[in-house]
C-alpha cells in the first residue's frame, strides 16, 4: 500500500510559477514509476509528466520546456515544478504511483491560472 498526498496548488496569474509536491508513505518508494496527471472540467485525465524508478522522464508536449518532474527517494517525495503557467494549465493535478499490478492515486490539488 502507498498513500499519496499532494500539496502546492493554488491560484496564480499567467506566466507565474508553482511547485507541486507529493508526499508518499507506506511502501518502498524507490521501486515505483511516478507521474503527475491533470484533469480539467469536462475533460479526461491526462498525463502531464512521468519519471521511472530509474529516473527517466517523459513530458506531455503541451508542458515540455515549462514543467520539470523530479523525485527524492530518500524523502519519499515527488515534485512538479511548473513555470510559465498558462490558463490552459488550469486543472486538478494528481500524483500517481505504479508498480505492477499496483496503481495508486492521491486526492488531487487544484491549480488555477487566471488573471
N, C-alpha and C positions, 0 to 999 in steps of 0.2 A: 504494500500500500504506500502511496505517495500523496501527501497533502500539499497543495499549491495555493499560495496566497499572493495576489498581485497588489501592487501599490504604485502611486506616482501619477495617476491620471489627473486630469483637470481641464480647465478652460484656458486656452491660450489664443493669441492673435496669429494670423498668418505670418509665416517667417520665423516664428519663435521656436523654442526647443522644449522638449520634455524628456524625462528619463523614467522609463518604467522598470520596475523590479518585480521579480517573482521569487519568493522565498519557499523552499521546498523542505519537507521533513518526512520522515517515516521510512526511508529506504536508502539504498546506495545510489546517491545522486549521479555519480560519475558514469554509470552504465547506460543512462537514458539519453536518447535523442530528444532534443528540446526544440520548442518552437513558440513563436508568437503568431496568433491568428487574430483577425478582427471581423466584426460583423456590424455593418451599418443598417439602419432601419430599412426594412423591405428587401434586404439583400442577403445572399448566402454568406456563411462564414468562409473567409479566405485566408490562405497562408500569407503572412507578411514576411517572416524570416525564420530560418531554422539553423540549428547547429547540432552536428552529430556528436556522439560521445568522443570521437577523435578530434573534434574541433573544426571540421569542415562546415562552412557557412553557405547558405542559399538565401537569395532575396527575391521577392516579387519585383517585377520590372518597374512598377509604379513607385517603389521606395528605394531602389538601388541608387547608391550615392548619397542618400539622405539619412538612412537609418543604419545603425550598426548593432548587431546582436553579439552578446558575449556571455560567457559562463564562468563562474568561480566555483569549482568543485570543492574547494576547501571550505567554503562558506555556504554551500548548497544554494547558490543564487544565480538566477538568470536575469540578464539586463537587456533592455532595448533602448538605445539612445536614438532619439528622433529629432532631427534638425530640419530646418526649413519647412516647417509644417504647413500643410495646405488644408483648405476647408474640406476637401475630399478625403482627408485622413480621419475625419470625424467618425468614430465608431466605438463600440465596446471592444477592448483588447483582452484576449485570453492567453494565458500561459498553458502550454501543453507539454506533457512528458510521455514518451513512448519507449517501451521495451517489450517486444513481442512476448506474450499476447496482451500485455497491459497497455492501457491508454488512459491517461489522467488529465483532467482539466481543472483550472482554477475557476473562481467565481466571476472573474472579469473586472475590468476597471474602465471607466468612461473617459474617453479623450474627445474633447470638443475644440475645434479650431474655427474661430469666428471673430468677426470684428464687432 
